[in-house]
């Protein structure tokens, strides 16, 4: 039992069902971790995220169950001031400056993300191979192709 919630039974005591500040509705949890409500519902049904049920059968998510889905502040120290959610943490593998522009390649997992930015930005950020950096993806469309 934690905070009045019996996790072994997956039920919330009736008097705590709607008043606990440690339990979130699926919609509140989705907003907090920056995903869509339908995605969170899929995660709940797939058992990917821990929930408890109210006496009425509604899912509630303990606030601490979201910790593994939230980026740590140490991971995104420079980018924590950016409102965009499509941030990919990676390691700089290549920096090539030519005139006003620079090519920066990040290793994100086993994939590479390439960005063309100004050479001034590279100097300002002091980017060099081996540094940790965040790629912020902003796009109006996504194209799909075959490898």
Secondary structure, DSSP 8 states (H G I E B T S, - for coil): -BTTEETTTTEE-GGGTTT-TTEEEHHHHHHHHT--HHHHHHHHHHT-S--EE-TTS-EEEEGGGGGGGS--TTTTTTGGG---S-EEEEEEEEEEEETTEEEEEEEETTEEEEEEEEHHHHHHHT--TT-EEEEE---S-------
